[in-house]
Amino acid sequence: MSRDSVFAALQAQTDRLDTILTSLDDDQWSAPSLCSGWSVSDVVLHLAQTEEGVALTIAGREMPGRPDGASSVDDVIDEWVRRER
């Protein structure tokens, strides 16, 4: 797979997600997701945080505010979502 095709696929995926998300009403945004304890909004927040983390990693920086006492990656991610809800 060429670099251009990878970027084209990423753009198509982003466009499709944008189409889906812009059609949601307030009730759909706050609806439970398949991720236990997370709403649809929480899942989208997590996606945005992941993109932010990629950009920071490329820049040689870390995600700010690693929670104290987090025992797993799941705990860290869950806390970051809770903080930015």
DSSP file (Angstrom, degrees, kcal/mol; ACC not computed):
  #  RESIDUE AA STRUCTURE BP1 BP2  ACC     N-H-->O    O-->H-N    N-H-->O    O-->H-N    TCO  KAPPA ALPHA  PHI   PSI    X-CA   Y-CA   Z-CA
    1    1 A M              0   0    0      0, 0.0     2,-0.1     0, 0.0     0, 0.0   0.000 360.0 360.0 360.0 131.7    0.0    0.0    0.0
    2    2 A S     >  -     0   0    0      1,-0.1     4,-1.9     4,-0.0     5,-0.1  -0.356 360.0-114.3 -80.1 161.4    1.4    3.4   -1.0
    3    3 A R  H  > S+     0   0    0      1,-0.2     4,-2.3     2,-0.2     5,-0.2   0.907 117.1  53.8 -59.2 -43.0    1.7    6.3    1.3
    4    4 A D  H  > S+     0   0    0      1,-0.2     4,-2.2     2,-0.2    -1,-0.2   0.883 107.5  49.9 -62.1 -38.3   -0.8    8.3   -0.8
    5    5 A S  H  > S+     0   0    0      2,-0.2     4,-2.3     1,-0.2    -1,-0.2   0.854 108.6  53.1 -70.7 -32.4   -3.4    5.5   -0.5
    6    6 A V  H  X S+     0   0    0     -4,-1.9     4,-2.3     2,-0.2    -2,-0.2   0.938 111.9  44.9 -64.5 -46.0   -2.9    5.4    3.3
    7    7 A F  H  X S+     0   0    0     -4,-2.3     4,-2.3     2,-0.2    -2,-0.2   0.865 112.2  52.2 -67.0 -35.2   -3.6    9.1    3.5
    8    8 A A  H  X S+     0   0    0     -4,-2.2     4,-2.4     2,-0.2    -1,-0.2   0.908 110.4  48.1 -65.5 -41.5   -6.5    8.8    1.2
    9    9 A A  H  X S+     0   0    0     -4,-2.3     4,-2.4     2,-0.2    -2,-0.2   0.903 111.3  50.4 -65.6 -40.7   -8.0    6.0    3.3
   10   10 A L  H  X S+     0   0    0     -4,-2.3     4,-2.5     2,-0.2    -2,-0.2   0.913 111.0  48.9 -63.0 -42.4   -7.4    8.1    6.5
   11   11 A Q  H  X S+     0   0    0     -4,-2.3     4,-2.7     2,-0.2    -2,-0.2   0.913 110.8  50.1 -64.0 -42.4   -9.2   11.1    4.9
   12   12 A A  H  X S+     0   0    0     -4,-2.4     4,-2.3     2,-0.2    -2,-0.2   0.905 111.5  48.8 -62.4 -41.2  -12.1    8.9    3.8
   13   13 A Q  H  X S+     0   0    0     -4,-2.4     4,-2.4     2,-0.2    -2,-0.2   0.918 112.0  48.6 -64.3 -43.6  -12.4    7.5    7.3
   14   14 A T  H  X S+     0   0    0     -4,-2.5     4,-2.4     1,-0.2    -2,-0.2   0.911 111.4  49.9 -62.8 -43.8  -12.3   11.0    8.8
   15   15 A D  H  X S+     0   0    0     -4,-2.7     4,-2.2     2,-0.2    -1,-0.2   0.906 111.1  49.2 -61.9 -42.3  -14.9   12.3    6.4
   16   16 A R  H  X S+     0   0    0     -4,-2.3     4,-2.2     2,-0.2    -2,-0.2   0.918 111.3  48.9 -64.3 -44.1  -17.2    9.4    7.2
   17   17 A L  H  X S+     0   0    0     -4,-2.4     4,-2.9     1,-0.2     5,-0.2   0.913 110.1  52.2 -61.7 -42.5  -16.9    9.9   10.9
   18   18 A D  H  X S+     0   0    0     -4,-2.4     4,-2.4     1,-0.2    -1,-0.2   0.906 108.3  51.2 -60.0 -42.8  -17.6   13.6   10.5
   19   19 A T  H  X S+     0   0    0     -4,-2.2     4,-0.6     2,-0.2    -1,-0.2   0.915 113.4  44.8 -60.7 -44.1  -20.8   12.8    8.5
   20   20 A I  H >< S+     0   0    0     -4,-2.2     3,-0.9     1,-0.2     4,-0.3   0.943 114.9  46.8 -65.5 -48.3  -21.9   10.5   11.3
   21   21 A L  H >< S+     0   0    0     -4,-2.9     3,-1.3     1,-0.3    -2,-0.2   0.852 106.1  56.8 -68.7 -35.5  -21.1   12.8   14.2
   22   22 A T  H 3< S+     0   0    0     -4,-2.4    -1,-0.3     1,-0.3    -2,-0.2   0.686 102.8  57.7 -70.5 -14.9  -22.7   15.9   12.6
   23   23 A S  T << S+     0   0    0     -3,-0.9    -1,-0.3    -4,-0.6    -2,-0.2   0.538  84.3 106.6 -89.4  -6.8  -26.0   14.1   12.4
   24   24 A L    <   -     0   0    0     -3,-1.3     2,-0.2    -4,-0.3    -3,-0.0  -0.483  57.1-149.5 -77.8 140.2  -26.2   13.3   16.1
   25   25 A D     >  -     0   0    0     -2,-0.2     4,-2.2     1,-0.0     3,-0.2  -0.467  38.1 -90.2 -95.3 177.5  -28.6   15.1   18.4
   26   26 A D  H  > S+     0   0    0      1,-0.2     4,-1.7     2,-0.2     5,-0.1   0.878 126.4  51.9 -58.2 -40.9  -28.0   15.8   22.1
   27   27 A D  H  > S+     0   0    0      1,-0.2     4,-0.5     2,-0.2    -1,-0.2   0.890 109.9  49.2 -64.3 -38.3  -29.7   12.6   23.2
   28   28 A Q  H >4 S+     0   0    0     -3,-0.2     3,-0.6     1,-0.2    12,-0.3   0.880 108.2  53.7 -69.1 -37.2  -27.5   10.5   20.8
   29   29 A W  H 3< S+     0   0    0     -4,-2.2    12,-2.3     1,-0.2    13,-0.3   0.865 114.3  41.6 -63.4 -35.3  -24.3   12.3   22.0
   30   30 A S  H 3< S+     0   0    0     -4,-1.7    -1,-0.2    -5,-0.2    -2,-0.2   0.460  90.1 116.2 -93.6  -0.1  -25.2   11.4   25.6
   31   31 A A  S << S-     0   0    0     -3,-0.6     9,-2.1    -4,-0.5    10,-0.2  -0.321  77.4 -95.4 -65.9 149.4  -26.3    7.8   24.9
   32   32 A P  B     -A   39   0A   0      0, 0.0     7,-0.3     0, 0.0     2,-0.2  -0.359  40.6-148.9 -62.0 144.2  -24.3    5.0   26.4
   33   33 A S        -     0   0    0      5,-2.8     4,-0.2     2,-0.4     5,-0.1  -0.426  32.9 -96.8-100.6-177.9  -21.7    3.5   24.1
   34   34 A L  S    S+     0   0    0     -2,-0.2     2,-0.8     2,-0.1     5,-0.1   0.573 104.0  91.9 -76.2  -8.5  -20.5   -0.1   23.9
   35   35 A C  S >  S-     0   0    0      3,-0.2     3,-2.6     4,-0.1    -2,-0.4  -0.804  95.3-110.2 -87.8 113.3  -17.6    1.0   26.1
   36   36 A S  T 3  S+     0   0    0     -2,-0.8    -2,-0.1     1,-0.3     3,-0.1  -0.147  96.6   4.5 -51.2 123.0  -18.8    0.4   29.7
   37   37 A G  T 3  S+     0   0    0      1,-0.2     2,-0.4    -4,-0.2    -1,-0.3   0.409 108.0 108.2  84.9  -1.8  -19.5    3.6   31.5
   38   38 A W    <   -     0   0    0     -3,-2.6    -5,-2.8    -5,-0.1    -1,-0.2  -0.889  57.0-144.7-113.6 140.0  -18.8    5.8   28.5
   39   39 A S  B  >  -A   32   0A   0     -2,-0.4     4,-1.9    -7,-0.3    -9,-0.1  -0.360  37.8 -99.4 -84.3 173.3  -21.2    7.8   26.4
   40   40 A V  H  > S+     0   0    0     -9,-2.1     4,-2.2   -12,-0.3     5,-0.2   0.913 127.7  54.6 -58.8 -42.0  -20.9    8.4   22.7
   41   41 A S  H  > S+     0   0    0    -12,-2.3     4,-2.5   -10,-0.2    -1,-0.2   0.890 104.7  53.0 -59.0 -41.3  -19.4   11.8   23.6
   42   42 A D  H  > S+     0   0    0    -13,-0.3     4,-2.5     2,-0.2    -1,-0.2   0.896 107.9  50.8 -61.8 -40.7  -16.8   10.2   25.8
   43   43 A V  H  X S+     0   0    0     -4,-1.9     4,-2.1     2,-0.2    -2,-0.2   0.915 111.3  47.4 -65.0 -42.5  -15.7    7.9   23.0
   44   44 A V  H  X S+     0   0    0     -4,-2.2     4,-2.3     2,-0.2    -2,-0.2   0.896 110.4  53.0 -66.5 -39.0  -15.3   10.8   20.6
   45   45 A L  H  X S+     0   0    0     -4,-2.5     4,-2.8     1,-0.2    -2,-0.2   0.926 107.8  51.6 -58.4 -44.7  -13.4   12.7   23.3
   46   46 A H  H  X S+     0   0    0     -4,-2.5     4,-2.3     1,-0.2    -2,-0.2   0.905 107.9  51.6 -60.2 -41.7  -11.1    9.7   23.6
   47   47 A L  H  X S+     0   0    0     -4,-2.1     4,-2.1     2,-0.2    -1,-0.2   0.924 111.4  47.5 -60.0 -43.5  -10.5    9.7   19.9
   48   48 A A  H  X S+     0   0    0     -4,-2.3     4,-2.4     1,-0.2    -2,-0.2   0.905 110.9  51.0 -64.4 -41.3   -9.6   13.4   20.0
   49   49 A Q  H  X S+     0   0    0     -4,-2.8     4,-2.5     2,-0.2    -1,-0.2   0.876 108.1  53.2 -63.5 -36.5   -7.3   12.8   23.0
   50   50 A T  H  X S+     0   0    0     -4,-2.3     4,-2.1     2,-0.2    -2,-0.2   0.921 108.9  48.5 -64.1 -43.7   -5.6   10.0   21.0
   51   51 A E  H  X S+     0   0    0     -4,-2.1     4,-2.2     1,-0.2    -2,-0.2   0.906 111.4  50.6 -62.0 -41.3   -5.0   12.4   18.1
   52   52 A E  H  X S+     0   0    0     -4,-2.4     4,-2.5     1,-0.2    -2,-0.2   0.906 108.8  52.3 -61.8 -41.8   -3.6   15.0   20.5
   53   53 A G  H  X S+     0   0    0     -4,-2.5     4,-2.5     2,-0.2    -2,-0.2   0.876 107.3  51.7 -63.0 -38.4   -1.3   12.4   22.0
   54   54 A V  H  X S+     0   0    0     -4,-2.1     4,-2.5     2,-0.2    -1,-0.2   0.938 110.6  48.1 -62.7 -46.6    0.0   11.4   18.5
   55   55 A A  H  X S+     0   0    0     -4,-2.2     4,-1.7     1,-0.2    -2,-0.2   0.907 113.0  48.0 -61.9 -41.6    0.8   15.1   17.8
   56   56 A L  H  <>S+     0   0    0     -4,-2.5     5,-3.3     2,-0.2     4,-0.3   0.902 110.6  51.6 -66.2 -40.0    2.5   15.5   21.1
   57   57 A T  H ><5S+     0   0    0     -4,-2.5     3,-1.6     1,-0.2    -2,-0.2   0.924 108.4  50.7 -62.2 -44.4    4.5   12.3   20.6
   58   58 A I  H 3<5S+     0   0    0     -4,-2.5    -1,-0.2     1,-0.3    -2,-0.2   0.865 110.2  51.0 -60.3 -35.8    5.7   13.5   17.2
   59   59 A A  T 3<5S-     0   0    0     -4,-1.7    -1,-0.3    -5,-0.2    -2,-0.2   0.461 120.7-111.5 -81.3  -0.7    6.7   16.8   18.8
   60   60 A G  T < 5S+     0   0    0     -3,-1.6     2,-0.3     1,-0.3    -3,-0.2   0.750  79.0 119.8  78.3  24.1    8.7   14.9   21.5
   61   61 A R      < -     0   0    0     -5,-3.3    -1,-0.3    -6,-0.1     2,-0.3  -0.761  56.3-126.4-117.6 164.9    6.3   15.9   24.3
   62   62 A E        -     0   0    0     -2,-0.3    -9,-0.0    -3,-0.1     0, 0.0  -0.737  34.3 -92.2-107.4 157.8    4.1   13.9   26.7
   63   63 A M        -     0   0    0     -2,-0.3     3,-0.3     1,-0.1     2,-0.1  -0.501  53.9-115.5 -62.6 133.8    0.4   14.1   27.4
   64   64 A P  S    S+     0   0    0      0, 0.0    -1,-0.1     0, 0.0    -3,-0.0  -0.349  83.2  24.1 -73.4 153.1    0.0   16.4   30.4
   65   65 A G        -     0   0    0      1,-0.2     3,-0.1    -2,-0.1    -2,-0.0   0.880  65.8-163.0  70.0  45.7   -1.3   15.4   33.8
   66   66 A R        -     0   0    0     -3,-0.3    -1,-0.2     1,-0.1    10,-0.0  -0.438  33.7-108.9 -58.9 126.2   -0.7   11.7   34.1
   67   67 A P    >   -     0   0    0      0, 0.0     3,-1.2     0, 0.0     2,-0.1  -0.309  29.8-115.7 -61.3 136.2   -3.0   10.7   36.9
   68   68 A D  T 3  S+     0   0    0      1,-0.2     3,-0.1    -3,-0.1     0, 0.0  -0.471  96.5  16.3 -67.4 141.0   -1.2    9.7   40.2
   69   69 A G  T 3  S+     0   0    0      1,-0.3     2,-0.3    -2,-0.1    -1,-0.2   0.522  80.1 155.1  76.6   5.5   -1.6    6.1   41.2
   70   70 A A    <   -     0   0    0     -3,-1.2    -1,-0.3     1,-0.2     3,-0.1  -0.520  23.6-169.9 -68.4 127.5   -2.8    4.9   37.8
   71   71 A S        +     0   0    0     -2,-0.3     2,-0.3    -3,-0.1    -1,-0.2   0.533  63.0  21.0 -99.0  -7.2   -2.0    1.2   37.6
   72   72 A S  S  > S-     0   0    0      1,-0.1     4,-1.9     0, 0.0     5,-0.1  -0.968  78.6-106.3-152.1 165.7   -2.8    0.6   33.9
   73   73 A V  H  > S+     0   0    0     -2,-0.3     4,-2.7     1,-0.2     5,-0.2   0.892 120.5  57.5 -60.4 -40.0   -3.1    2.4   30.6
   74   74 A D  H  > S+     0   0    0      1,-0.2     4,-2.5     2,-0.2    -1,-0.2   0.892 105.2  50.1 -59.2 -40.4   -6.9    1.9   30.9
   75   75 A D  H  > S+     0   0    0      2,-0.2     4,-2.1     1,-0.2    -1,-0.2   0.906 111.2  48.8 -64.2 -41.9   -6.9    3.8   34.2
   76   76 A V  H  X S+     0   0    0     -4,-1.9     4,-2.4     2,-0.2    -2,-0.2   0.946 113.7  45.7 -62.5 -49.3   -4.9    6.7   32.7
   77   77 A I  H  X S+     0   0    0     -4,-2.7     4,-2.3     1,-0.2    -2,-0.2   0.915 111.8  51.6 -62.4 -44.4   -7.2    6.9   29.7
   78   78 A D  H  X S+     0   0    0     -4,-2.5     4,-2.3    -5,-0.2    -1,-0.2   0.900 110.9  48.4 -60.2 -41.7  -10.4    6.7   31.8
   79   79 A E  H  X S+     0   0    0     -4,-2.1     4,-2.5     2,-0.2    -1,-0.2   0.910 109.0  52.6 -66.6 -42.2   -9.1    9.5   34.1
   80   80 A W  H  X S+     0   0    0     -4,-2.4     4,-1.5     1,-0.2    -2,-0.2   0.908 110.9  47.8 -60.6 -41.3   -8.2   11.7   31.1
   81   81 A V  H  X S+     0   0    0     -4,-2.3     4,-0.8     1,-0.2     3,-0.2   0.932 111.2  50.7 -64.7 -44.5  -11.7   11.3   29.7
   82   82 A R  H >< S+     0   0    0     -4,-2.3     3,-0.6     1,-0.2    -2,-0.2   0.901 109.3  51.9 -58.5 -41.4  -13.3   12.0   33.2
   83   83 A R  H 3< S+     0   0    0     -4,-2.5    -1,-0.2     1,-0.2    -2,-0.2   0.841 115.6  39.5 -65.5 -34.2  -11.2   15.2   33.5
   84   84 A E  H 3<        0   0    0     -4,-1.5    -1,-0.2    -3,-0.2    -2,-0.2   0.384 360.0 360.0-102.9   4.9  -12.2   16.6   30.1
   85   85 A R    <<        0   0    0     -4,-0.8    -1,-0.2    -3,-0.6    -2,-0.1   0.554 360.0 360.0 -55.5 360.0  -15.9   15.6   30.1
